[in-house]
Amino acid sequence: MNDYRIRYFDDIRVGMTGEFSKTVTETDIQLFADVTGDTNPLHLDAEYAAGSIFGGRIAHGMLAAGMISAVFGRVFPGPGWIYVKQSLGFKAPVRIGDSVTARVEVLERNEKREMATFK
């Protein structure tokens, strides 16, 4: 049995929000590298990364950005919803032990297409 809340388009209102938080671990970074094939040493090699502009290892940007998908699919709007377009920018590196929160907010509803725009 799951605790997911099913929301339909008619349940969604402008201003509604949802969020998902997670602390990034060594295992998360290794698994992401294994799944995607992105084995950039900035993510996996402490000695290499120490000499970089970041001064140490950082998580994959798309690992952190992927948490947006967790909001949509698990929290809000929830199961059955997917997103079809995303634009993002990275403001700072995420490191092992950092907590990341992905938050979405409904900006507008498109009644004709039964789609919503989020930020």
The first five atom37 places (N, CA, C, CB, O) and aatype in JSON, in Angstrom:
{
  "aatype": [12, 2, 3, 18, 1, 9, 1, 18, 13, 3, 3, 9, 1, 19, 7, 12, 16, 7, 6, 13, 15, 11, 16, 19, 16, 6, 16, 3, 9, 5, 10, 13, 0, 3, 19, 16, 7, 3, 16, 2, 14, 10, 8, 10, 3, 0, 6, 18, 0, 0, 7, 15, 9, 13, 7, 7, 1, 9, 0, 8, 7, 12, 10, 0, 0, 7, 12, 9, 15, 0, 19, 13, 7, 1, 19, 13, 14, 7, 14, 7, 17, 9, 18, 19, 11, 5, 15, 10, 7, 13, 11, 0, 14, 19, 1, 9, 7, 3, 15, 19, 16, 0, 1, 19, 6, 19, 10, 6, 1, 2, 6, 11, 1, 6, 12, 0, 16, 13, 11],
  "atom_mask": [
    [1, 1, 1, 1, 1],
    [1, 1, 1, 1, 1],
    [1, 1, 1, 1, 1],
    [1, 1, 1, 1, 1],
    [1, 1, 1, 1, 1],
    [1, 1, 1, 1, 1],
    [1, 1, 1, 1, 1],
    [1, 1, 1, 1, 1],
    [1, 1, 1, 1, 1],
    [1, 1, 1, 1, 1],
    [1, 1, 1, 1, 1],
    [1, 1, 1, 1, 1],
    [1, 1, 1, 1, 1],
    [1, 1, 1, 1, 1],
    [1, 1, 1, 0, 1],
    [1, 1, 1, 1, 1],
    [1, 1, 1, 1, 1],
    [1, 1, 1, 0, 1],
    [1, 1, 1, 1, 1],
    [1, 1, 1, 1, 1],
    [1, 1, 1, 1, 1],
    [1, 1, 1, 1, 1],
    [1, 1, 1, 1, 1],
    [1, 1, 1, 1, 1],
    [1, 1, 1, 1, 1],
    [1, 1, 1, 1, 1],
    [1, 1, 1, 1, 1],
    [1, 1, 1, 1, 1],
    [1, 1, 1, 1, 1],
    [1, 1, 1, 1, 1],
    [1, 1, 1, 1, 1],
    [1, 1, 1, 1, 1],
    [1, 1, 1, 1, 1],
    [1, 1, 1, 1, 1],
    [1, 1, 1, 1, 1],
    [1, 1, 1, 1, 1],
    [1, 1, 1, 0, 1],
    [1, 1, 1, 1, 1],
    [1, 1, 1, 1, 1],
    [1, 1, 1, 1, 1],
    [1, 1, 1, 1, 1],
    [1, 1, 1, 1, 1],
    [1, 1, 1, 1, 1],
    [1, 1, 1, 1, 1],
    [1, 1, 1, 1, 1],
    [1, 1, 1, 1, 1],
    [1, 1, 1, 1, 1],
    [1, 1, 1, 1, 1],
    [1, 1, 1, 1, 1],
    [1, 1, 1, 1, 1],
    [1, 1, 1, 0, 1],
    [1, 1, 1, 1, 1],
    [1, 1, 1, 1, 1],
    [1, 1, 1, 1, 1],
    [1, 1, 1, 0, 1],
    [1, 1, 1, 0, 1],
    [1, 1, 1, 1, 1],
    [1, 1, 1, 1, 1],
    [1, 1, 1, 1, 1],
    [1, 1, 1, 1, 1],
    [1, 1, 1, 0, 1],
    [1, 1, 1, 1, 1],
    [1, 1, 1, 1, 1],
    [1, 1, 1, 1, 1],
    [1, 1, 1, 1, 1],
    [1, 1, 1, 0, 1],
    [1, 1, 1, 1, 1],
    [1, 1, 1, 1, 1],
    [1, 1, 1, 1, 1],
    [1, 1, 1, 1, 1],
    [1, 1, 1, 1, 1],
    [1, 1, 1, 1, 1],
    [1, 1, 1, 0, 1],
    [1, 1, 1, 1, 1],
    [1, 1, 1, 1, 1],
    [1, 1, 1, 1, 1],
    [1, 1, 1, 1, 1],
    [1, 1, 1, 0, 1],
    [1, 1, 1, 1, 1],
    [1, 1, 1, 0, 1],
    [1, 1, 1, 1, 1],
    [1, 1, 1, 1, 1],
    [1, 1, 1, 1, 1],
    [1, 1, 1, 1, 1],
    [1, 1, 1, 1, 1],
    [1, 1, 1, 1, 1],
    [1, 1, 1, 1, 1],
    [1, 1, 1, 1, 1],
    [1, 1, 1, 0, 1],
    [1, 1, 1, 1, 1],
    [1, 1, 1, 1, 1],
    [1, 1, 1, 1, 1],
    [1, 1, 1, 1, 1],
    [1, 1, 1, 1, 1],
    [1, 1, 1, 1, 1],
    [1, 1, 1, 1, 1],
    [1, 1, 1, 0, 1],
    [1, 1, 1, 1, 1],
    [1, 1, 1, 1, 1],
    [1, 1, 1, 1, 1],
    [1, 1, 1, 1, 1],
    [1, 1, 1, 1, 1],
    [1, 1, 1, 1, 1],
    [1, 1, 1, 1, 1],
    [1, 1, 1, 1, 1],
    [1, 1, 1, 1, 1],
    [1, 1, 1, 1, 1],
    [1, 1, 1, 1, 1],
    [1, 1, 1, 1, 1],
    [1, 1, 1, 1, 1],
    [1, 1, 1, 1, 1],
    [1, 1, 1, 1, 1],
    [1, 1, 1, 1, 1],
    [1, 1, 1, 1, 1],
    [1, 1, 1, 1, 1],
    [1, 1, 1, 1, 1],
    [1, 1, 1, 1, 1],
    [1, 1, 1, 1, 1],
    [1, 1, 1, 1, 1]
  ],
  "atom_positions": [
    [[0.84, -1.18, 0.0], [0.0, 0.0, 0.0], [0.89, 1.24, 0.0], [-0.96, 0.0, 1.22], [1.92, 1.26, 0.67]],
    [[0.51, 2.27, -0.73], [1.32, 3.48, -0.76], [0.56, 4.62, -0.1], [1.7, 3.84, -2.21], [-0.63, 4.53, 0.18]],
    [[1.29, 5.69, 0.13], [0.69, 6.87, 0.75], [0.63, 8.04, -0.24], [1.48, 7.28, 2.01], [0.54, 9.2, 0.16]],
    [[0.67, 7.72, -1.54], [0.62, 8.75, -2.55], [-0.77, 9.37, -2.61], [1.02, 8.19, -3.91], [-1.77, 8.67, -2.46]],
    [[-0.81, 10.65, -2.84], [-2.08, 11.33, -3.05], [-2.24, 11.58, -4.54], [-2.15, 12.68, -2.24], [-1.37, 12.19, -5.17]],
    [[-3.32, 11.11, -5.09], [-3.61, 11.3, -6.5], [-4.28, 12.66, -6.68], [-4.52, 10.15, -7.06], [-5.27, 12.97, -6.03]],
    [[-3.71, 13.48, -7.57], [-4.31, 14.78, -7.89], [-4.61, 14.82, -9.37], [-3.37, 15.97, -7.47], [-3.8, 14.41, -10.2]],
    [[-5.78, 15.32, -9.68], [-6.2, 15.51, -11.06], [-6.04, 16.98, -11.42], [-7.67, 15.05, -11.27], [-5.83, 17.82, -10.55]],
    [[-6.12, 17.27, -12.71], [-5.93, 18.65, -13.15], [-6.85, 19.6, -12.4], [-6.17, 18.77, -14.65], [-6.43, 20.7, -12.01]],
    [[-8.09, 19.22, -12.18], [-9.05, 20.08, -11.48], [-8.67, 20.34, -10.02], [-10.42, 19.46, -11.54], [-9.19, 21.26, -9.41]],
    [[-7.77, 19.53, -9.47], [-7.31, 19.72, -8.09], [-6.19, 20.75, -7.98], [-6.83, 18.39, -7.52], [-5.87, 21.2, -6.88]],
    [[-5.59, 21.12, -9.1], [-4.41, 21.98, -9.12], [-4.83, 23.45, -9.21], [-3.49, 21.61, -10.29], [-5.66, 23.82, -10.05]],
    [[-4.26, 24.27, -8.35], [-4.54, 25.71, -8.33], [-3.24, 26.5, -8.38], [-5.36, 26.09, -7.06], [-2.21, 26.05, -7.87]],
    [[-3.3, 27.66, -8.99], [-2.14, 28.56, -9.02], [-1.74, 28.87, -7.58], [-2.46, 29.89, -9.82], [-2.58, 29.14, -6.72]],
    [[-0.43, 28.81, -7.33], [0.11, 29.09, -6.0], [0.38, 27.86, -5.17], [0.0, 0.0, 0.0], [1.1, 27.94, -4.17]],
    [[-0.17, 26.71, -5.54], [0.09, 25.48, -4.8], [1.56, 25.11, -4.94], [-0.83, 24.32, -5.29], [2.17, 25.37, -5.98]],
    [[2.12, 24.49, -3.91], [3.54, 24.13, -3.91], [3.74, 22.71, -3.42], [4.35, 25.11, -3.05], [2.87, 22.1, -2.8]],
    [[4.92, 22.21, -3.71], [5.37, 20.92, -3.19], [6.87, 20.93, -3.14], [0.0, 0.0, 0.0], [7.52, 21.66, -3.89]],
    [[7.44, 20.11, -2.26], [8.9, 20.04, -2.19], [9.37, 18.66, -1.76], [9.45, 21.09, -1.23], [8.64, 17.88, -1.15]],
    [[10.62, 18.39, -2.11], [11.29, 17.14, -1.77], [12.7, 17.5, -1.31], [11.32, 16.13, -2.98], [13.38, 18.28, -1.97]],
    [[13.13, 16.95, -0.19], [14.47, 17.22, 0.34], [15.24, 15.93, 0.52], [14.39, 17.99, 1.68], [14.67, 14.88, 0.83]],
    [[16.55, 16.02, 0.33], [17.43, 14.87, 0.5], [18.84, 15.34, 0.79], [17.4, 13.96, -0.76], [19.28, 16.35, 0.25]],
    [[19.52, 14.61, 1.62], [20.94, 14.85, 1.86], [21.73, 13.95, 0.9], [21.33, 14.56, 3.36], [21.52, 12.74, 0.86]],
    [[22.62, 14.55, 0.13], [23.39, 13.82, -0.88], [24.49, 13.01, -0.2], [24.0, 14.8, -1.91], [25.22, 13.52, 0.65]],
    [[24.58, 11.75, -0.59], [25.57, 10.84, 0.0], [26.6, 10.39, -1.03], [24.88, 9.63, 0.62], [26.41, 10.56, -2.24]],
    [[27.66, 9.82, -0.54], [28.68, 9.2, -1.4], [28.02, 8.15, -2.3], [29.82, 8.55, -0.55], [28.31, 8.08, -3.5]],
    [[27.14, 7.35, -1.73], [26.46, 6.31, -2.49], [25.62, 6.9, -3.61], [25.59, 5.47, -1.56], [25.59, 6.36, -4.72]],
    [[24.92, 8.0, -3.34], [24.12, 8.65, -4.38], [24.99, 9.02, -5.58], [23.43, 9.91, -3.83], [24.62, 8.77, -6.72]],
    [[26.13, 9.62, -5.3], [27.03, 10.06, -6.38], [27.55, 8.86, -7.17], [28.2, 10.88, -5.8], [27.59, 8.9, -8.4]],
    [[27.96, 7.82, -6.46], [28.49, 6.63, -7.14], [27.41, 5.96, -7.98], [29.06, 5.64, -6.11], [27.67, 5.57, -9.12]],
    [[26.21, 5.82, -7.42], [25.13, 5.19, -8.17], [24.76, 6.02, -9.41], [23.9, 5.0, -7.28], [24.51, 5.46, -10.48]],
    [[24.72, 7.34, -9.26], [24.41, 8.2, -10.41], [25.46, 8.02, -11.5], [24.32, 9.69, -9.98], [25.13, 7.93, -12.68]],
    [[26.73, 7.98, -11.1], [27.81, 7.77, -12.08], [27.66, 6.42, -12.76], [29.19, 7.87, -11.39], [27.84, 6.31, -13.98]],
    [[27.33, 5.4, -12.0], [27.17, 4.06, -12.56], [26.01, 4.0, -13.55], [26.94, 3.04, -11.44], [26.13, 3.41, -14.62]],
    [[24.89, 4.61, -13.2], [23.7, 4.56, -14.05], [23.88, 5.38, -15.33], [22.49, 5.05, -13.28], [23.5, 4.95, -16.41]],
    [[24.46, 6.57, -15.19], [24.55, 7.48, -16.34], [25.84, 7.31, -17.15], [24.45, 8.9, -15.87], [25.88, 7.69, -18.32]],
    [[26.86, 6.76, -16.54], [28.15, 6.68, -17.21], [28.97, 7.95, -17.05], [0.0, 0.0, 0.0], [30.07, 8.04, -17.61]],
    [[28.47, 8.92, -16.3], [29.21, 10.17, -16.07], [30.2, 9.95, -14.94], [28.24, 11.36, -15.73], [29.87, 10.12, -13.76]],
    [[31.41, 9.56, -15.32], [32.45, 9.28, -14.34], [33.49, 10.4, -14.28], [33.13, 7.96, -14.68], [34.67, 10.16, -14.02]],
    [[33.05, 11.61, -14.52], [33.92, 12.78, -14.42], [34.62, 12.73, -13.07], [33.12, 14.12, -14.6], [33.96, 12.59, -12.04]],
    [[35.96, 12.86, -13.05], [36.68, 12.77, -11.78], [36.32, 13.89, -10.78], [38.16, 12.8, -12.04], [36.62, 13.76, -9.6]],
    [[35.7, 14.96, -11.24], [35.23, 15.98, -10.29], [34.23, 15.4, -9.3], [34.6, 17.16, -11.04], [34.08, 15.89, -8.18]],
    [[33.55, 14.34, -9.72], [32.54, 13.71, -8.88], [33.09, 12.54, -8.07], [31.4, 13.24, -9.73], [32.59, 12.24, -6.99]],
    [[34.13, 11.88, -8.6], [34.53, 10.59, -8.03], [35.94, 10.54, -7.45], [34.42, 9.56, -9.06], [36.25, 9.64, -6.66]],
    [[36.8, 11.46, -7.81], [38.21, 11.38, -7.42], [38.59, 12.58, -6.56], [39.12, 11.31, -8.68], [38.73, 13.7, -7.06]],
    [[38.75, 12.35, -5.27], [39.02, 13.43, -4.31], [40.32, 14.17, -4.64], [39.1, 12.88, -2.89], [40.37, 15.4, -4.54]],
    [[41.35, 13.45, -5.03], [42.64, 14.08, -5.34], [42.51, 14.98, -6.57], [43.74, 13.01, -5.57], [42.98, 16.13, -6.55]],
    [[41.9, 14.48, -7.6], [41.7, 15.29, -8.81], [40.85, 16.52, -8.5], [41.04, 14.44, -9.91], [41.21, 17.64, -8.87]],
    [[39.74, 16.3, -7.82], [38.8, 17.39, -7.54], [39.41, 18.45, -6.61], [37.54, 16.83, -6.91], [39.02, 19.62, -6.68]],
    [[40.34, 18.06, -5.75], [40.98, 19.02, -4.84], [41.72, 20.1, -5.62], [41.96, 18.3, -3.9], [41.83, 21.23, -5.14]],
    [[42.21, 19.77, -6.8], [42.93, 20.74, -7.62], [42.03, 21.55, -8.56], [0.0, 0.0, 0.0], [42.52, 22.35, -9.35]],
    [[40.75, 21.34, -8.46], [39.81, 22.04, -9.35], [39.37, 23.37, -8.73], [38.58, 21.15, -9.64], [39.71, 23.68, -7.59]],
    [[38.6, 24.14, -9.48], [38.07, 25.41, -8.96], [37.11, 25.18, -7.81], [37.37, 26.18, -10.07], [36.8, 26.11, -7.06]],
    [[36.62, 23.94, -7.65], [35.7, 23.63, -6.56], [36.42, 23.23, -5.28], [34.76, 22.51, -6.99], [35.82, 23.24, -4.2]],
    [[37.69, 22.89, -5.37], [38.47, 22.54, -4.19], [38.1, 21.21, -3.57], [0.0, 0.0, 0.0], [38.53, 20.91, -2.46]],
    [[37.33, 20.43, -4.26], [36.92, 19.12, -3.75], [35.82, 18.55, -4.62], [0.0, 0.0, 0.0], [35.34, 19.18, -5.56]],
    [[35.44, 17.33, -4.28], [34.41, 16.64, -5.06], [33.07, 17.34, -4.99], [34.26, 15.2, -4.58], [32.71, 17.94, -3.97]],
    [[32.33, 17.26, -6.09], [30.97, 17.81, -6.15], [30.04, 16.75, -6.73], [30.93, 19.12, -7.0], [30.46, 15.85, -7.47]],
    [[28.78, 16.87, -6.39], [27.77, 15.97, -6.96], [27.49, 16.38, -8.4], [26.47, 16.0, -6.12], [27.72, 17.52, -8.79]],
    [[27.0, 15.45, -9.16], [26.55, 15.74, -10.52], [25.42, 16.76, -10.46], [26.09, 14.43, -11.26], [24.51, 16.63, -9.63]],
    [[25.46, 17.76, -11.31], [24.39, 18.75, -11.33], [23.04, 18.12, -11.61], [0.0, 0.0, 0.0], [22.04, 18.51, -11.02]],
    [[23.02, 17.15, -12.5], [21.75, 16.52, -12.84], [21.24, 15.6, -11.73], [21.89, 15.74, -14.12], [20.05, 15.28, -11.7]],
    [[22.1, 15.18, -10.83], [21.64, 14.43, -9.66], [20.77, 15.35, -8.8], [22.85, 13.87, -8.82], [19.67, 14.97, -8.39]],
    [[21.26, 16.54, -8.55], [20.48, 17.51, -7.77], [19.22, 17.93, -8.54], [21.33, 18.74, -7.43], [18.14, 18.0, -7.97]],
    [[19.37, 18.21, -9.83], [18.22, 18.63, -10.64], [17.18, 17.52, -10.74], [18.68, 19.05, -12.04], [15.98, 17.8, -10.87]],
    [[17.63, 16.28, -10.68], [16.71, 15.15, -10.75], [15.73, 15.11, -9.59], [0.0, 0.0, 0.0], [14.69, 14.45, -9.67]],
    [[16.04, 15.81, -8.53], [15.13, 15.84, -7.38], [13.84, 16.59, -7.72], [15.82, 16.5, -6.17], [12.83, 16.42, -7.05]],
    [[13.9, 17.42, -8.76], [12.68, 18.08, -9.24], [11.7, 17.01, -9.72], [12.99, 19.1, -10.39], [10.49, 17.1, -9.47]],
    [[12.21, 16.0, -10.39], [11.37, 14.9, -10.85], [10.74, 14.18, -9.67], [12.18, 13.93, -11.7], [9.59, 13.73, -9.76]],
    [[11.47, 14.06, -8.58], [10.92, 13.41, -7.38], [9.75, 14.2, -6.82], [12.01, 13.26, -6.3], [8.77, 13.62, -6.35]],
    [[9.84, 15.52, -6.86], [8.71, 16.34, -6.4], [7.49, 16.02, -7.26], [9.05, 17.86, -6.46], [6.43, 15.68, -6.73]],
    [[7.64, 16.13, -8.57], [6.51, 15.93, -9.47], [5.9, 14.53, -9.34], [6.94, 16.16, -10.89], [4.68, 14.4, -9.3]],
    [[6.72, 13.51, -9.28], [6.22, 12.14, -9.29], [5.79, 11.59, -7.95], [0.0, 0.0, 0.0], [5.0, 10.65, -7.9]],
    [[6.3, 12.17, -6.86], [6.0, 11.62, -5.53], [5.17, 12.54, -4.65], [7.27, 11.3, -4.83], [4.31, 12.08, -3.91]],
    [[5.44, 13.84, -4.74], [4.89, 14.77, -3.76], [3.77, 15.62, -4.35], [5.98, 15.66, -3.21], [2.62, 15.54, -3.92]],
    [[4.12, 16.45, -5.33], [3.16, 17.37, -5.92], [3.51, 17.66, -7.36], [3.1, 18.66, -5.12], [4.65, 18.02, -7.64]],
    [[2.61, 17.52, -8.26], [1.25, 17.07, -8.09], [1.12, 15.61, -7.68], [0.5, 17.3, -9.34], [0.12, 15.23, -7.08]],
    [[2.13, 14.77, -8.01], [2.13, 13.39, -7.53], [2.05, 12.37, -8.64], [0.0, 0.0, 0.0], [2.27, 12.69, -9.81]],
    [[1.74, 11.13, -8.26], [1.71, 10.02, -9.22], [0.86, 10.31, -10.45], [1.21, 8.77, -8.54], [-0.23, 10.88, -10.36]],
    [[1.39, 9.9, -11.59], [0.68, 10.09, -12.85], [1.07, 11.36, -13.58], [0.0, 0.0, 0.0], [0.78, 11.5, -14.77]],
    [[1.71, 12.28, -12.89], [2.14, 13.54, -13.51], [3.59, 13.41, -13.98], [1.99, 14.73, -12.52], [4.41, 12.77, -13.31]],
    [[3.89, 14.01, -15.11], [5.26, 14.11, -15.6], [5.47, 15.53, -16.08], [5.53, 13.07, -16.74], [4.52, 16.28, -16.31]],
    [[6.72, 15.9, -16.24], [6.96, 17.22, -16.82], [7.59, 17.06, -18.18], [7.84, 18.08, -15.9], [8.33, 16.11, -18.44]],
    [[7.3, 18.02, -19.05], [7.7, 17.9, -20.45], [8.77, 18.89, -20.86], [6.51, 18.07, -21.32], [9.3, 18.81, -21.97]],
    [[9.09, 19.83, -19.98], [10.1, 20.82, -20.31], [10.7, 21.34, -19.01], [9.49, 21.99, -21.15], [10.01, 21.5, -18.0]],
    [[12.0, 21.6, -19.05], [12.68, 22.12, -17.87], [13.79, 23.06, -18.29], [13.23, 20.98, -17.0], [14.53, 22.79, -19.24]],
    [[13.91, 24.15, -17.59], [15.01, 25.08, -17.77], [15.6, 25.33, -16.4], [14.55, 26.42, -18.47], [14.87, 25.63, -15.45]],
    [[16.91, 25.22, -16.28], [17.51, 25.43, -14.97], [18.91, 25.98, -15.09], [17.52, 24.13, -14.19], [19.55, 25.91, -16.14]],
    [[19.37, 26.51, -14.0], [20.74, 27.01, -13.9], [21.3, 26.57, -12.55], [0.0, 0.0, 0.0], [20.56, 26.42, -11.59]],
    [[22.59, 26.38, -12.5], [23.23, 25.94, -11.27], [23.92, 27.13, -10.6], [24.25, 24.82, -11.55], [24.74, 27.8, -11.21]],
    [[23.57, 27.38, -9.35], [24.1, 28.54, -8.63], [25.32, 28.22, -7.78], [23.03, 29.11, -7.75], [26.16, 29.09, -7.55]],
    [[25.43, 26.98, -7.33], [26.55, 26.59, -6.46], [26.69, 25.07, -6.52], [26.33, 27.08, -4.98], [25.72, 24.36, -6.8]],
    [[27.89, 24.57, -6.27], [28.07, 23.12, -6.29], [27.38, 22.47, -5.09], [29.56, 22.76, -6.3], [27.23, 23.08, -4.03]],
    [[26.97, 21.23, -5.28], [26.43, 20.41, -4.2], [27.49, 19.4, -3.84], [25.08, 19.7, -4.61], [28.08, 18.76, -4.71]],
    [[27.74, 19.27, -2.55], [28.78, 18.37, -2.06], [28.18, 17.25, -1.22], [29.83, 19.14, -1.23], [27.04, 17.35, -0.77]],
    [[28.95, 16.2, -1.01], [28.51, 15.11, -0.15], [28.17, 15.71, 1.22], [29.62, 14.0, -0.03], [28.95, 16.47, 1.8]],
    [[27.0, 15.34, 1.72], [26.54, 15.83, 3.01], [25.64, 17.06, 2.91], [0.0, 0.0, 0.0], [25.0, 17.42, 3.9]],
    [[25.59, 17.69, 1.75], [24.7, 18.85, 1.57], [23.25, 18.35, 1.46], [25.1, 19.68, 0.31], [22.99, 17.31, 0.86]],
    [[22.35, 19.11, 2.03], [20.92, 18.84, 1.87], [20.39, 19.72, 0.75], [20.14, 19.08, 3.2], [20.66, 20.92, 0.71]],
    [[19.64, 19.11, -0.14], [19.07, 19.8, -1.29], [17.55, 19.73, -1.18], [19.58, 19.18, -2.64], [16.99, 18.68, -0.88]],
    [[16.9, 20.85, -1.42], [15.44, 20.88, -1.46], [15.0, 21.37, -2.83], [14.85, 21.77, -0.34], [15.38, 22.46, -3.26]],
    [[14.21, 20.55, -3.49], [13.59, 20.94, -4.76], [12.17, 21.37, -4.44], [13.62, 19.76, -5.84], [11.42, 20.64, -3.78]],
    [[11.79, 22.55, -4.89], [10.46, 23.09, -4.61], [9.83, 23.54, -5.9], [10.54, 24.27, -3.59], [10.47, 24.2, -6.72]],
    [[8.56, 23.2, -6.1], [7.83, 23.63, -7.28], [6.59, 24.41, -6.85], [7.43, 22.41, -8.17], [6.02, 24.18, -5.79]],
    [[6.19, 25.36, -7.71], [5.0, 26.16, -7.46], [4.23, 26.32, -8.76], [5.38, 27.55, -6.88], [4.82, 26.58, -9.81]],
    [[2.93, 26.16, -8.7], [2.09, 26.32, -9.89], [2.01, 27.79, -10.23], [0.67, 25.72, -9.65], [1.59, 28.61, -9.41]],
    [[2.4, 28.14, -11.46], [2.33, 29.52, -11.94], [1.06, 29.78, -12.74], [3.53, 29.84, -12.79], [0.44, 30.84, -12.62]],
    [[0.68, 28.81, -13.55], [-0.53, 28.99, -14.37], [-1.08, 27.64, -14.78], [-0.23, 29.85, -15.62], [-0.39, 26.62, -14.76]],
    [[-2.34, 27.66, -15.15], [-3.04, 26.47, -15.64], [-3.49, 26.7, -17.07], [-4.26, 26.13, -14.72], [-3.96, 27.78, -17.42]],
    [[-3.35, 25.68, -17.91], [-3.83, 25.73, -19.29], [-5.01, 24.77, -19.36], [-2.69, 25.35, -20.33], [-4.85, 23.56, -19.52]],
    [[-6.21, 25.33, -19.25], [-7.43, 24.53, -19.23], [-7.59, 23.69, -20.5], [-8.65, 25.44, -19.07], [-7.98, 22.52, -20.43]],
    [[-7.29, 24.28, -21.64], [-7.49, 23.59, -22.91], [-6.64, 22.32, -23.01], [-7.15, 24.53, -24.07], [-7.12, 21.28, -23.46]],
    [[-5.38, 22.41, -22.59], [-4.46, 21.27, -22.69], [-4.38, 20.46, -21.41], [-3.08, 21.75, -23.07], [-3.72, 19.42, -21.36]],
    [[-5.06, 20.93, -20.36], [-4.99, 20.32, -19.04], [-3.53, 20.13, -18.61], [-5.73, 18.97, -19.03], [-3.1, 19.04, -18.22]],
    [[-2.8, 21.23, -18.71], [-1.4, 21.26, -18.31], [-1.19, 22.46, -17.38], [-0.44, 21.35, -19.56], [-1.94, 23.44, -17.41]],
    [[-0.17, 22.35, -16.56], [0.16, 23.46, -15.65], [1.61, 23.85, -15.87], [-0.1, 23.07, -14.15], [2.45, 23.03, -16.24]],
    [[1.89, 25.12, -15.62], [3.26, 25.64, -15.67], [3.72, 25.85, -14.24], [3.34, 26.97, -16.5], [3.0, 26.42, -13.42]],
    [[4.92, 25.38, -13.95], [5.49, 25.47, -12.6], [6.79, 26.26, -12.63], [5.74, 24.07, -12.02], [7.44, 26.38, -13.67]],
    [[7.16, 26.8, -11.47], [8.52, 27.33, -11.33], [9.17, 26.56, -10.2], [8.53, 28.88, -11.04], [10.33, 26.82, -9.87]]
  ]
}
